[in-house]
């Protein structure tokens, strides 16, 4: 199905829903979905963003800015203590328990605002990775209209560019907990170390990256087309010193480059 037909199908599906709360991160998918929803349903759309310890402050601020530009009512739910035992313990079902808690909160917000449905930005390509959180969405009857309309990540980027959305080429950005190996306890301290390290990579000009942690080791992944940027003694020294200053004992650069979901290699699907 050509991209324009998928877009029309998406608009028709949103009209069927009448009023929606968009689970909104400000990423490529949810930003595209929010804009199409606003254009299609007008004021019958709200954006809901959960701000908890596994979220980057930069991502939250970007979400606020985009929603403001769209003229959408944006509700940010601050969760000071995300005390979900299974999430903190970080077993292989971590994402399931996290998503369930997050979307239960979003459903509550929707109910308070007399919104009929909660929708999220899951797309067709998301079905190809290990994503236990999708089960939670199904159990809570969360609707994924991008997936329903067979929109892939590439489709969404193409349409976002046509719509002049700033996120059309935004790199993928998962929650900070994905940088921590399963079985390693998730703490605010560790998450902030990751966030500060990745902020530094942004300052250096990197676009696609992750700082994965292995006890006191920081393993830096950057896009294969960006690895060459590290190959100067000055940049290597400054990065090494900066991440040690943040709190890591050792700092490494992954020779294979950035790989989505690389922490999932350690588990059996």
URPEFEN-V200744 format. One record per residue. N is the residue number from 1. PSI is psi in whole degrees, -180 to 180 (* if undefined). Layout:
[[N PSI] [N PSI]]
//
This chain:
[[1 131] [2 157] [3 -42] [4 -34] [5 -36] [6 -38] [7 -43] [8 -38] [9 -39] [10 -45] [11 -41] [12 -40] [13 -42] [14 -38] [15 -35] [16 -36] [17 -26] [18 -52] [19 136] [20 153] [21 122] [22 122] [23 111] [24 120] [25 -18] [26 6] [27 -179] [28 -50] [29 -52] [30 -29] [31 -44] [32 -47] [33 -43] [34 -42] [35 -45] [36 -40] [37 -44] [38 -45] [39 -29] [40 -41] [41 -6] [42 -126] [43 2] [44 23] [45 134] [46 151] [47 134] [48 124] [49 128] [50 130] [51 102] [52 -177] [53 -21] [54 6] [55 141] [56 136] [57 -38] [58 -43] [59 -39] [60 -44] [61 -39] [62 -41] [63 -43] [64 -44] [65 -46] [66 -45] [67 -38] [68 -43] [69 -33] [70 -13] [71 32] [72 140] [73 114] [74 120] [75 118] [76 120] [77 112] [78 124] [79 103] [80 -45] [81 106] [82 80] [83 66] [84 109] [85 -47] [86 -30] [87 -48] [88 -42] [89 -23] [90 50] [91 179] [92 -11] [93 13] [94 -48] [95 -34] [96 -52] [97 -36] [98 -52] [99 -41] [100 -45] [101 -46] [102 -47] [103 -24] [104 -40] [105 -41] [106 -38] [107 -37] [108 -42] [109 -43] [110 -43] [111 -42] [112 -29] [113 16] [114 38] [115 134] [116 -44] [117 152] [118 132] [119 155] [120 174] [121 19] [122 130] [123 178] [124 -36] [125 -23] [126 -17] [127 -11] [128 -11] [129 172] [130 106] [131 81] [132 -19] [133 -23] [134 -30] [135 -40] [136 -41] [137 -41] [138 -44] [139 -32] [140 5] [141 38] [142 135] [143 136] [144 82] [145 -29] [146 -43] [147 -45] [148 -34] [149 15] [150 31] [151 127] [152 170] [153 -41] [154 -42] [155 -45] [156 -39] [157 -42] [158 -49] [159 -37] [160 -39] [161 -42] [162 -32] [163 4] [164 35] [165 136] [166 -21] [167 6] [168 -32] [169 20] [170 131] [171 154] [172 143] [173 102] [174 170] [175 154] [176 -24] [177 -22] [178 -7] [179 -4] [180 129] [181 144] [182 139] [183 -16] [184 126] [185 138] [186 125] [187 159] [188 -39] [189 -47] [190 -42] [191 -39] [192 -34] [193 -43] [194 -46] [195 -46] [196 -39] [197 -42] [198 -32] [199 -37] [200 -39] [201 -35] [202 -43] [203 -33] [204 -11] [205 8] [206 147] [207 -48] [208 118] [209 165] [210 147] [211 101] [212 147] [213 145] [214 90] [215 -113] [216 19] [217 132] [218 122] [219 111] [220 126] [221 130] [222 161] [223 143] [224 -32] [225 0] [226 -10] [227 -37] [228 -24] [229 -23] [230 -15] [231 60] [232 142] [233 -37] [234 -48] [235 -39] [236 -45] [237 -45] [238 -40] [239 -44] [240 -47] [241 -40] [242 -47] [243 -29] [244 -36] [245 -36] [246 -28] [247 3] [248 149] [249 -38] [250 148] [251 125] [252 157] [253 122] [254 120] [255 -24] [256 -12] [257 -176] [258 136] [259 120] [260 133] [261 26] [262 -24] [263 -18] [264 -10] [265 -25] [266 -4] [267 161] [268 126] [269 *]]
//
